[in-house]
């Protein structure tokens, strides 16, 4: 697993710890029962500097299918007559609750600024705001830990559920954000929810939320469109302009979202809530594993470092950054270049509004497929164990 590797010029600190010195928390995009029972997750907290965890159906599908770590729990639930869906939720809630307990000291020490573990509402409800809110409340009650975050999609239908969940006192990880416009809508919903709590005399000091802004998928789709335009270009000038935009859209998009964050949370709109002890809703950079081998493997970490941010890294990206990552405040640097990239994309015919809308739809579909695959995997495990019981 990940080892803390000190970078040049930072003494005994790993790059992950140095990121925190720059205001960025690193959350691990992975969880399994083996990580919990072996003490690996605790080691990641103590030695590597991990300050939170996110989960999703794909992560649990791989964890449950691998080895026998879940067999005893699945067997007990099987004997109790539970369905595949019931079995999944039972083991998921147990793992999330145990992970919350691992991070509870950090949560307490940071006064609720960090130490969160995220659980995802079923993607079945991505376009159903009322269903999403009902599921969010149920999962919150099932886990019953103050450092839980419930993941709710930041779709048009999901935003009212986000707002009400926050008013209710739930911590929310707003996921599936691709566009600056959707990010701003979610950020303003957070401000509105905390204002409503404050005006009602309810505390705002322990309400926490992150806005999960997906990064690498933007480059994947935009680069595909740029490749098509490059093949059709007839002049060298046009080819050069298109080539210069390759691999630039995702970071530019994220940097402009961060500029919106600064405007909303560092300006007068949030000032009264800051005075009341409220935390800003931090941008969380999701999908930060590099998918194009032509790009450096730490690209989506190094270009988006700055205060009040979170970066969720899959293990491979975390290992790469711990080994050779470079730390400097970058997220609010080069904004003129970022704007120029977005203008350039428009000029060559890439419609970023259409791109991000497509990515949202694809993201929901991908999460739904992952959830279906998860249930199929649990059912397969359940069937295998049932057969073993019958044969014994």
KAWO-V446643 format. One record per residue. RES is the residue in one small letter. OMEGA is omega in whole degrees, -180 to 180 (* if undefined). Layout:
res:omega
RES:OMEGA
RES:OMEGA
This chain:
res:omega
x:-172
x:175
x:178
x:-177
x:-178
x:175
x:179
x:172
x:-180
x:177
x:-178
x:-179
x:173
x:176
x:180
x:176
x:-180
x:175
x:180
x:176
x:178
x:176
x:-179
x:175
x:177
x:175
x:-180
x:179
x:-177
x:174
x:174
x:179
x:179
x:177
x:-179
x:-174
x:-179
x:-176
x:-178
x:-180
x:177
x:178
x:179
x:178
x:-173
x:-171
x:-175
x:179
x:177
x:-175
x:177
x:-178
x:170
x:179
x:175
x:-177
x:-179
x:179
x:-179
x:178
x:-179
x:-177
x:-177
x:-178
x:-174
x:173
x:-174
x:-174
x:-176
x:-171
x:-178
x:180
x:180
x:179
x:-179
x:-180
x:176
x:179
x:178
x:176
x:-177
x:177
x:178
x:179
x:178
x:-179
x:179
x:-176
x:-180
x:-179
x:178
x:-178
x:179
x:180
x:-179
x:179
x:180
x:178
x:176
x:180
x:176
x:-176
x:-176
x:178
x:178
x:177
x:-179
x:-178
x:-178
x:-180
x:177
x:179
x:-176
x:178
x:-175
x:175
x:-175
x:174
x:-171
x:171
x:-180
x:180
x:176
x:-175
x:-175
x:180
x:-177
x:-176
x:-179
x:178
x:178
x:-178
x:179
x:180
x:179
x:179
x:-179
x:179
x:178
x:-180
x:-178
x:-180
x:174
x:176
x:-177
x:-179
x:171
x:166
x:176
x:-179
x:179
x:179
x:180
x:176
x:177
x:179
x:-176
x:-174
x:176
x:177
x:176
x:-178
x:-177
x:178
x:178
x:177
x:179
x:-180
x:177
x:169
x:-172
x:169
x:-178
x:-171
x:178
x:175
x:179
x:-175
x:177
x:-180
x:179
x:176
x:-178
x:179
x:180
x:180
x:180
x:175
x:177
x:179
x:-179
x:-180
x:180
x:177
x:179
x:178
x:-177
x:-179
x:178
x:179
x:179
x:-178
x:177
x:-172
x:-177
x:175
x:-179
x:179
x:170
x:177
x:-173
x:-176
x:-175
x:-170
x:-168
x:-179
x:178
x:178
x:-178
x:-178
x:-180
x:180
x:177
x:178
x:178
x:177
x:179
x:-180
x:178
x:180
x:-178
x:-177
x:-177
x:-179
x:179
x:180
x:179
x:179
x:180
x:-179
x:-180
x:-179
x:-178
x:-178
x:-178
x:176
x:-176
x:-171
x:-173
x:-179
x:179
x:179
x:-179
x:180
x:178
x:174
x:178
x:175
x:176
x:176
x:-179
x:-180
x:-177
x:-170
x:178
x:180
x:-175
x:-177
x:-175
x:-171
x:-178
x:179
x:174
x:179
x:179
x:177
x:-179
x:173
x:172
x:173
x:-173
x:168
x:177
x:180
x:180
x:-179
x:-177
x:170
x:-178
x:-177
x:180
x:-177
x:178
x:-179
x:-179
x:-169
x:178
x:-173
x:-172
x:168
x:-173
x:-176
x:-173
x:-179
x:177
x:-175
x:175
x:177
x:175
x:173
x:175
x:-175
x:167
x:-174
x:-178
x:179
x:178
x:180
x:179
x:-178
x:177
x:-178
x:-172
x:-180
x:178
x:-174
x:173
x:178
x:-175
x:-167
x:178
x:176
x:176
x:-178
x:177
x:178
x:179
x:178
x:-179
x:178
x:-178
x:176
x:180
x:177
x:178
x:-178
x:-180
x:173
x:175
x:-179
x:-175
x:176
x:179
x:179
x:-176
x:175
x:178
x:-180
x:177
x:179
x:180
x:179
x:178
x:-180
x:180
x:179
x:179
x:178
x:179
x:-180
x:177
x:179
x:177
x:-179
x:177
x:178
x:178
x:179
x:178
x:178
x:180
x:-179
x:180
x:-179
x:178
x:178
x:179
x:178
x:-179
x:-178
x:-176
x:*
